[in-house]
Structures are given as C-alpha cells and as structure tokens.
Amino acid sequence: MRIIKIIVAFCFVLSSTVFANDHSSAAEAEVLKAVNVYMQARNDRDFKTVVALSSKNGTLDTNSDGSFHKPLAKPSIESWQKSGPSQIQYFYPEVIQIATDVVHVRLYAEGMVGPAGQESDYRTRVTMNWIKEDGSWVLKSAHYSSANYGGVHKTQVSDFDN
C-alpha cells in the first residue's frame, strides 16, 4: 500500500509540473499563427504588417552574416524597404511559452536573397522571443545563425543604418 501511495504522489508531482509549464498553451498557438503571418509578410514585402508584428519599443536582432549583435532598433516601413528582396521558406517552427507574456520560437529557414540576377542561397537557424505588448503578440528579439552547409546573410548597406 505504501508503494502505491508513493507512485501516486510521484505521478501527481510529475503531472503538476507538466500542467504548470502549460506546453499546449493558447499563447503558443497564437504566437505560431503570428510567426506565420510575420514570415509571409516579409516574403510579400508587406512591411506594414512586419512592423505591426514587431515591438513598438524596438527589437534586438543578430544577423547570420557573422556581425555582432545589432543595437535596439525600432522597425519602420522605410528601414524594411531598404532590405533586399528575398523568398524564404520556413520549416519546423517550435514554440514554447517561457513566461506569462513571453514565447520562445525556433525554426529553420532557407531560400534565396538578393536582387534579380544576383540571388544567392540562404540557410539559417532562427530563434525569436515574442512578447505580449498592448494585448498583442509581437517580435522582441531574433537571432539568425548561419547553417554551416549553405550561404549566409549577405551584408547590405542597410545593415549599417542607425
């Protein structure tokens, strides 16, 4: 009887941890949907949507071009318009809520970047943190790390704009 009580207690402790982490949260589903809209908007060059899905207080980003972390940047339609054209596909997105108003995302991306006739391969791993801001999920930080077996972000003039 004592062993059964121990097993039941152990199962209770284990299940309470799983429920406390809420691995199937509504927040995760909302962020996954927002990530899909954000990524499609980038491909469509719908920068109004990209900016709307970014923190109005700015984002912290690290590109896959080997440069150091970028300073806090307030995204704007104008700054996004300076970016070169790209067609990127996103694969295997994973989301996990790490705090009440924070969801961590990771995914893999590959495609082509650069102006017509000068495109190059692009492969990268992406991690993002999305936060709840004024009732909506928005991107707060992104880290793009190059995949060793393919091309990486090609440095552009707009990378150096303050």
NUMI-291571 format. One record per residue (C-alpha): residue number from 1; residue in three letters; x, y, z. Coordinates in nm, 3 decimals, padded with zeros to 5 digits. Example, Ala and Ser with C-alpha at 12.3 -4.5 7.8 and 13.67 -1.06 7.14 Angstrom:
<rs>
{r 1, ALA, {01.230, -00.450, 00.780}}
{r 2, SER, {01.367, -00.106, 00.714}}
</rs>
This chain:
<rs>
{r 1, MET, {00.000, 00.000, 00.000}}
{r 2, ARG, {00.282, 00.237, 00.084}}
{r 3, ILE, {00.442, 00.183, -00.259}}
{r 4, ILE, {00.112, 00.267, -00.429}}
{r 5, LYS, {00.093, 00.592, -00.231}}
{r 6, ILE, {00.449, 00.680, -00.335}}
{r 7, ILE, {00.373, 00.606, -00.700}}
{r 8, VAL, {00.053, 00.813, -00.688}}
{r 9, ALA, {00.237, 01.101, -00.520}}
{r 10, PHE, {00.516, 01.082, -00.779}}
{r 11, CYS, {00.263, 01.086, -01.065}}
{r 12, PHE, {00.088, 01.385, -00.910}}
{r 13, VAL, {00.413, 01.581, -00.879}}
{r 14, LEU, {00.513, 01.491, -01.235}}
{r 15, SER, {00.175, 01.585, -01.383}}
{r 16, SER, {00.159, 01.913, -01.190}}
{r 17, THR, {00.493, 02.013, -01.345}}
{r 18, VAL, {00.361, 01.942, -01.695}}
{r 19, PHE, {00.043, 02.140, -01.631}}
{r 20, ALA, {00.238, 02.426, -01.472}}
{r 21, ASN, {00.451, 02.456, -01.786}}
{r 22, ASP, {00.131, 02.456, -01.996}}
{r 23, HIS, {00.304, 02.309, -02.301}}
{r 24, SER, {-00.014, 02.328, -02.505}}
{r 25, SER, {-00.100, 02.687, -02.419}}
{r 26, ALA, {-00.322, 02.919, -02.619}}
{r 27, ALA, {-00.030, 03.166, -02.617}}
{r 28, GLU, {00.184, 02.920, -02.810}}
{r 29, ALA, {-00.087, 02.872, -03.072}}
{r 30, GLU, {-00.136, 03.250, -03.104}}
{r 31, VAL, {00.238, 03.310, -03.144}}
{r 32, LEU, {00.274, 03.032, -03.402}}
{r 33, LYS, {-00.001, 03.197, -03.605}}
{r 34, ALA, {00.168, 03.539, -03.566}}
{r 35, VAL, {00.505, 03.395, -03.675}}
{r 36, ASN, {00.345, 03.254, -03.991}}
{r 37, VAL, {00.185, 03.591, -04.073}}
{r 38, TYR, {00.513, 03.774, -03.998}}
{r 39, MET, {00.722, 03.545, -04.221}}
{r 40, GLN, {00.473, 03.561, -04.507}}
{r 41, ALA, {00.461, 03.940, -04.479}}
{r 42, ARG, {00.840, 03.953, -04.508}}
{r 43, ASN, {00.829, 03.745, -04.828}}
{r 44, ASP, {00.544, 03.958, -04.966}}
{r 45, ARG, {00.732, 04.278, -04.871}}
{r 46, ASP, {00.424, 04.379, -04.671}}
{r 47, PHE, {00.629, 04.587, -04.433}}
{r 48, LYS, {00.327, 04.749, -04.270}}
{r 49, THR, {00.240, 04.404, -04.129}}
{r 50, VAL, {00.604, 04.327, -04.041}}
{r 51, VAL, {00.629, 04.649, -03.840}}
{r 52, ALA, {00.289, 04.592, -03.676}}
{r 53, LEU, {00.411, 04.249, -03.558}}
{r 54, SER, {00.732, 04.398, -03.410}}
{r 55, SER, {00.766, 04.556, -03.068}}
{r 56, LYS, {00.694, 04.927, -03.087}}
{r 57, ASN, {00.974, 04.973, -02.832}}
{r 58, GLY, {01.223, 04.815, -03.075}}
{r 59, THR, {01.374, 04.476, -03.146}}
{r 60, LEU, {01.708, 04.320, -03.059}}
{r 61, ASP, {01.849, 04.127, -03.354}}
{r 62, THR, {02.158, 03.933, -03.454}}
{r 63, ASN, {02.202, 03.855, -03.825}}
{r 64, SER, {02.361, 03.545, -03.974}}
{r 65, ASP, {02.633, 03.743, -04.152}}
{r 66, GLY, {02.885, 03.696, -03.873}}
{r 67, SER, {02.847, 04.050, -03.742}}
{r 68, PHE, {02.795, 04.130, -03.376}}
{r 69, HIS, {02.453, 04.189, -03.219}}
{r 70, LYS, {02.261, 04.484, -03.364}}
{r 71, PRO, {02.160, 04.768, -03.128}}
{r 72, LEU, {01.797, 04.811, -03.028}}
{r 73, ALA, {01.617, 04.908, -03.348}}
{r 74, LYS, {01.270, 05.048, -03.393}}
{r 75, PRO, {01.141, 04.882, -03.710}}
{r 76, SER, {00.990, 05.108, -03.972}}
{r 77, ILE, {00.845, 05.057, -04.317}}
{r 78, GLU, {01.126, 05.274, -04.455}}
{r 79, SER, {01.402, 05.066, -04.295}}
{r 80, TRP, {01.247, 04.742, -04.421}}
{r 81, GLN, {01.214, 04.882, -04.773}}
{r 82, LYS, {01.595, 04.912, -04.784}}
{r 83, SER, {01.631, 04.538, -04.736}}
{r 84, GLY, {01.697, 04.335, -05.045}}
{r 85, PRO, {01.433, 04.107, -05.196}}
{r 86, SER, {01.409, 03.754, -05.066}}
{r 87, GLN, {01.199, 03.444, -05.090}}
{r 88, ILE, {01.246, 03.239, -04.778}}
{r 89, GLN, {01.067, 02.923, -04.672}}
{r 90, TYR, {01.035, 02.843, -04.302}}
{r 91, PHE, {01.040, 02.492, -04.163}}
{r 92, TYR, {00.985, 02.312, -03.835}}
{r 93, PRO, {00.869, 02.603, -03.618}}
{r 94, GLU, {00.863, 02.518, -03.249}}
{r 95, VAL, {00.710, 02.739, -02.981}}
{r 96, ILE, {00.729, 02.721, -02.605}}
{r 97, GLN, {00.587, 02.963, -02.353}}
{r 98, ILE, {00.866, 03.053, -02.110}}
{r 99, ALA, {00.680, 03.315, -01.906}}
{r 100, THR, {00.329, 03.456, -01.889}}
{r 101, ASP, {00.395, 03.711, -02.164}}
{r 102, VAL, {00.696, 03.553, -02.339}}
{r 103, VAL, {00.703, 03.279, -02.602}}
{r 104, HIS, {01.029, 03.143, -02.744}}
{r 105, VAL, {01.029, 03.034, -03.110}}
{r 106, ARG, {01.284, 02.844, -03.312}}
{r 107, LEU, {01.275, 02.743, -03.675}}
{r 108, TYR, {01.485, 02.672, -03.982}}
{r 109, ALA, {01.480, 02.894, -04.290}}
{r 110, GLU, {01.616, 02.862, -04.643}}
{r 111, GLY, {01.565, 03.035, -04.972}}
{r 112, MET, {01.715, 03.298, -05.200}}
{r 113, VAL, {01.817, 03.655, -05.118}}
{r 114, GLY, {01.949, 03.941, -05.328}}
{r 115, PRO, {01.848, 04.144, -05.631}}
{r 116, ALA, {01.727, 03.978, -05.952}}
{r 117, GLY, {02.013, 03.811, -06.133}}
{r 118, GLN, {02.236, 03.825, -05.823}}
{r 119, GLU, {02.047, 03.595, -05.588}}
{r 120, SER, {02.234, 03.369, -05.351}}
{r 121, ASP, {02.143, 03.073, -05.133}}
{r 122, TYR, {02.032, 03.147, -04.780}}
{r 123, ARG, {02.011, 02.892, -04.500}}
{r 124, THR, {01.981, 02.982, -04.134}}
{r 125, ARG, {01.853, 02.873, -03.796}}
{r 126, VAL, {01.631, 03.125, -03.623}}
{r 127, THR, {01.540, 03.184, -03.260}}
{r 128, MET, {01.293, 03.452, -03.159}}
{r 129, ASN, {01.128, 03.583, -02.847}}
{r 130, TRP, {00.772, 03.712, -02.882}}
{r 131, ILE, {00.617, 03.922, -02.608}}
{r 132, LYS, {00.265, 04.032, -02.526}}
{r 133, GLU, {00.250, 04.408, -02.585}}
{r 134, ASP, {-00.074, 04.604, -02.556}}
{r 135, GLY, {-00.269, 04.279, -02.583}}
{r 136, SER, {-00.095, 04.150, -02.899}}
{r 137, TRP, {00.197, 03.915, -02.957}}
{r 138, VAL, {00.494, 04.093, -03.118}}
{r 139, LEU, {00.854, 04.009, -03.202}}
{r 140, LYS, {01.103, 04.140, -02.946}}
{r 141, SER, {01.425, 03.964, -03.044}}
{r 142, ALA, {01.558, 03.746, -03.325}}
{r 143, HIS, {01.885, 03.561, -03.372}}
{r 144, TYR, {01.973, 03.420, -03.714}}
{r 145, SER, {02.267, 03.178, -03.712}}
{r 146, SER, {02.404, 03.053, -04.040}}
{r 147, ALA, {02.376, 02.688, -04.129}}
{r 148, ASN, {02.729, 02.565, -04.199}}
{r 149, TYR, {02.642, 02.391, -04.524}}
{r 150, GLY, {02.497, 02.685, -04.716}}
{r 151, GLY, {02.506, 03.055, -04.787}}
{r 152, VAL, {02.457, 03.314, -04.520}}
{r 153, HIS, {02.314, 03.662, -04.500}}
{r 154, LYS, {02.488, 03.890, -04.748}}
{r 155, THR, {02.584, 04.218, -04.587}}
{r 156, GLN, {02.385, 04.509, -04.730}}
{r 157, VAL, {02.426, 04.886, -04.696}}
{r 158, SER, {02.108, 04.897, -04.487}}
{r 159, ASP, {02.275, 04.673, -04.226}}
{r 160, PHE, {02.480, 04.975, -04.120}}
{r 161, ASP, {02.198, 05.228, -04.093}}
{r 162, ASN, {02.148, 05.358, -03.740}}
</rs>
